[in-house]
Amino acid sequence: MTSPPHPMKLPPNTSLEIFTSFITRCTSLCGASNVQIISQDSPLDDGSYQDPCKGHDMHAILSKTYFVASAVVYPRDVPEVQAMMRLCNEFVIPVWPWSAGRNTGYGGAAPRVPGSVGLDLGRHLNRIIEVNVESCYALVEPGVTYFALHEYLEKRGLREKVWLDVPDLGGGSIIGNAVERGAGYTPYGDHFMMHSGMEVVLPNGELVRTGMGAMPDSQDPEELKKRPDLQTGNRAWGLFNYGFGPYNDGIFTQSSLGIVVKMGVWLMPNPGGYQAYMVTLPSDAALNQALEIIRPLRIGMVIQNVPTFRHILLDAAVHGPKSSYTSSKAPITEEEMDQIAEKLDLGRWNFYGALYGPQPIRDVVWQVIKGSFSQIPGAKFYFPEDRKEKDSVLHTRELTLQGIPTLGELSWVDWLPNGAHLFFSPITNISGKDALAQYDLTKRRCAEAELDFLGTFVVGLREMHHIVCIVFDREDPESRQKAHWLIRTLVSDCAKHGWGEYRTHLSLMDAVSATYNFNDNAQMKLNESIKDQLDPNGILAPGKNGIWPASYRKDIDKWVLGADWTSGNPPATWRDM
């Protein structure tokens, strides 16, 4: 019998002999074709968004071999997920689950603890279990992507009745995006808010259902024992997400407390009409005025969807790489931004929104929105038919804002050669003053890092996600260093203003969690207490979002990355960082 290859990274405190025994058990459990060792003899292929790498970060800012798995296992059903958790507990080997592996900008499929075993839920657990058109919800598994559910609705003629909400790129997992608290752009854009009910494998392998799912339709105890995961859900599971007693669903988002293997997602009833639009704003001062205009309209739900204010360079990057605008490698200047805006017939900031409902309703809402934005000198208004070029951002947003998934936004990652990116994602008020303060700070730091500012403000019901897209050349060590310095400095800078991030890359999880330190880190202490109770061996996603199990806290300096970083001047020589 041939021995398995030596992994690039062994799990912590695990010898090769023990790891080999573990892999033998995994193979017996899930089948040889569903176990892959990340071998030290094989190069790490970054793949692409459509075919993402498994077990490492394709957009690595540290060494590509740092956040790397020892192996990847592809369970075929829920009982195998349960069995894998029991096996990992037996061997005390950390496991890092993911759905589609496309969490780009935040770490992809890479594990926080090097040498963890990756658990790929997307290859086999990809069923669309139910679509209920009358009550407008679906029940899906982790491998169901936005493209997959959209295609399901299209093929069955169901999009005439219900729409899906989608993020910028359609290849991600519906469950994966929701449990990371991601966003889309229709009125159903808050994806966690629009879920109802979960089926979760706990760290010990136990299976639970949340909300109304905790009450099964069938009361036959013998039938329930055979395959709980195949039992019919409660008839209200997809309708009412709270159920009875404490609300548990939230602890399974951005957490290491369970693996979500089924989830209900609310679909949007076809509104009976739709119109995308764009408003171009000529200056930063216009952005300030626009945000003061939009706040009461958004809170009052006159603006129905999740709209965005996009910076000119983000839109320009969709149209072409930086080299198509300048031969200089220096950050784009203010004058050059104006020239690019004129060339593309865009504003310095561009607002994308949509109208929903029958024509009379859309007409009235548009009168209010257009009349409000018309107070801004130089604002211009466009519908998609007004833009002749079919590859414009407005034409892509026209699809996204009606729940049709696309890949158009991939283009901006190619702003630089060998394009890779990080997302820096602080939260702010829907306020011109606050938005410009964040913009000024992040743009200044980008310039110090010799990188361009590409960003967008995503407008929620009471707040904005400020998504700064840090694009760098992943094959250039100096470019990676610049991106790393920039994002860790921004974490510190923004914390001083009370601006916290809602989500972050693997390498910044400790630094971001350290900024949420009210009352002597009371929230972290609570998180650690729950973690230690549900996962005493600390095997499920240790370190995710800065939460370390007790066994790791004994040697915490070995695991924490950059929690004590402070902002300052960029280094004189980037390679000396």
Rosetta blueprint (number, residue, H / E / L):
1 M L
2 T L
3 S L
4 P L
5 P L
6 H L
7 P E
8 M L
9 K L
10 L L
11 P L
12 P L
13 N L
14 T L
15 S L
16 L H
17 E H
18 I H
19 F H
20 T H
21 S H
22 F H
23 I H
24 T H
25 R H
26 C H
27 T H
28 S H
29 L H
30 C H
31 G L
32 A H
33 S H
34 N H
35 V E
36 Q E
37 I E
38 I L
39 S E
40 Q L
41 D L
42 S L
43 P L
44 L L
45 D L
46 D L
47 G E
48 S L
49 Y L
50 Q L
51 D L
52 P E
53 C L
54 K L
55 G L
56 H L
57 D L
58 M L
59 H L
60 A L
61 I L
62 L L
63 S L
64 K L
65 T L
66 Y L
67 F L
68 V L
69 A L
70 S L
71 A E
72 V E
73 V E
74 Y L
75 P L
76 R L
77 D L
78 V H
79 P H
80 E H
81 V H
82 Q H
83 A H
84 M H
85 M H
86 R H
87 L H
88 C H
89 N H
90 E H
91 F H
92 V L
93 I L
94 P L
95 V E
96 W E
97 P E
98 W E
99 S L
100 A L
101 G L
102 R L
103 N L
104 T L
105 G L
106 Y L
107 G L
108 G L
109 A L
110 A L
111 P L
112 R L
113 V L
114 P L
115 G L
116 S L
117 V E
118 G E
119 L E
120 D E
121 L L
122 G L
123 R L
124 H L
125 L L
126 N L
127 R L
128 I E
129 I E
130 E E
131 V E
132 N E
133 V L
134 E L
135 S L
136 C L
137 Y E
138 A E
139 L E
140 V E
141 E L
142 P L
143 G L
144 V L
145 T E
146 Y H
147 F H
148 A H
149 L H
150 H H
151 E H
152 Y H
153 L H
154 E H
155 K H
156 R L
157 G L
158 L H
159 R H
160 E H
161 K L
162 V E
163 W E
164 L L
165 D L
166 V L
167 P L
168 D L
169 L L
170 G L
171 G L
172 G L
173 S E
174 I H
175 I H
176 G H
177 N H
178 A H
179 V H
180 E L
181 R L
182 G L
183 A E
184 G L
185 Y L
186 T L
187 P L
188 Y L
189 G L
190 D E
191 H L
192 F L
193 M L
194 M L
195 H E
196 S E
197 G E
198 M E
199 E E
200 V E
201 V E
202 L L
203 P L
204 N L
205 G L
206 E L
207 L E
208 V E
209 R E
210 T L
211 G H
212 M H
213 G H
214 A H
215 M L
216 P L
217 D L
218 S L
219 Q L
220 D L
221 P H
222 E H
223 E H
224 L H
225 K H
226 K H
227 R L
228 P H
229 D H
230 L H
231 Q L
232 T L
233 G L
234 N L
235 R L
236 A L
237 W L
238 G L
239 L L
240 F L
241 N L
242 Y L
243 G L
244 F L
245 G L
246 P L
247 Y L
248 N L
249 D H
250 G H
251 I H
252 F H
253 T L
254 Q L
255 S L
256 S L
257 L L
258 G L
259 I E
260 V E
261 V E
262 K E
263 M E
264 G E
265 V E
266 W E
267 L L
268 M E
269 P E
270 N L
271 P L
272 G L
273 G L
274 Y E
275 Q E
276 A E
277 Y E
278 M E
279 V E
280 T E
281 L E
282 P L
283 S L
284 D H
285 A H
286 A H
287 L H
288 N H
289 Q H
290 A H
291 L H
292 E H
293 I H
294 I H
295 R H
296 P H
297 L H
298 R H
299 I H
300 G L
301 M L
302 V L
303 I L
304 Q L
305 N L
306 V L
307 P L
308 T E
309 F E
310 R E
311 H E
312 I H
313 L H
314 L H
315 D H
316 A H
317 A H
318 V H
319 H H
320 G L
321 P L
322 K H
323 S H
324 S H
325 Y L
326 T L
327 S L
328 S L
329 K L
330 A L
331 P L
332 I L
333 T L
334 E H
335 E H
336 E H
337 M H
338 D H
339 Q H
340 I H
341 A H
342 E H
343 K H
344 L H
345 D L
346 L L
347 G L
348 R L
349 W E
350 N E
351 F E
352 Y E
353 G E
354 A E
355 L E
356 Y E
357 G L
358 P L
359 Q H
360 P H
361 I H
362 R H
363 D H
364 V H
365 V H
366 W H
367 Q H
368 V H
369 I H
370 K H
371 G H
372 S H
373 F H
374 S L
375 Q L
376 I L
377 P L
378 G L
379 A L
380 K E
381 F E
382 Y E
383 F L
384 P H
385 E H
386 D H
387 R L
388 K L
389 E L
390 K L
391 D L
392 S L
393 V H
394 L H
395 H H
396 T H
397 R H
398 E H
399 L H
400 T H
401 L L
402 Q L
403 G L
404 I L
405 P L
406 T L
407 L L
408 G H
409 E H
410 L H
411 S H
412 W H
413 V H
414 D H
415 W H
416 L L
417 P L
418 N L
419 G E
420 A E
421 H E
422 L E
423 F E
424 F E
425 S L
426 P E
427 I E
428 T E
429 N E
430 I L
431 S L
432 G H
433 K H
434 D H
435 A H
436 L H
437 A H
438 Q H
439 Y H
440 D H
441 L H
442 T H
443 K H
444 R H
445 R H
446 C H
447 A H
448 E H
449 A L
450 E L
451 L L
452 D L
453 F L
454 L L
455 G E
456 T E
457 F E
458 V E
459 V E
460 G L
461 L L
462 R L
463 E E
464 M E
465 H E
466 H E
467 I E
468 V E
469 C E
470 I E
471 V E
472 F E
473 D E
474 R L
475 E L
476 D L
477 P H
478 E H
479 S H
480 R H
481 Q H
482 K H
483 A H
484 H H
485 W H
486 L H
487 I H
488 R H
489 T H
490 L H
491 V H
492 S H
493 D H
494 C H
495 A H
496 K H
497 H L
498 G L
499 W L
500 G L
501 E E
502 Y L
503 R L
504 T L
505 H L
506 L H
507 S H
508 L H
509 M H
510 D H
511 A H
512 V H
513 S H
514 A H
515 T H
516 Y L
517 N L
518 F H
519 N H
520 D H
521 N H
522 A H
523 Q H
524 M H
525 K H
526 L H
527 N H
528 E H
529 S H
530 I H
531 K H
532 D H
533 Q H
534 L H
535 D L
536 P L
537 N L
538 G L
539 I L
540 L E
541 A L
542 P L
543 G L
544 K H
545 N H
546 G H
547 I L
548 W L
549 P L
550 A H
551 S H
552 Y H
553 R H
554 K L
555 D L
556 I H
557 D H
558 K H
559 W L
560 V L
561 L L
562 G L
563 A L
564 D L
565 W L
566 T L
567 S L
568 G L
569 N L
570 P L
571 P L
572 A L
573 T L
574 W H
575 R H
576 D H
577 M L
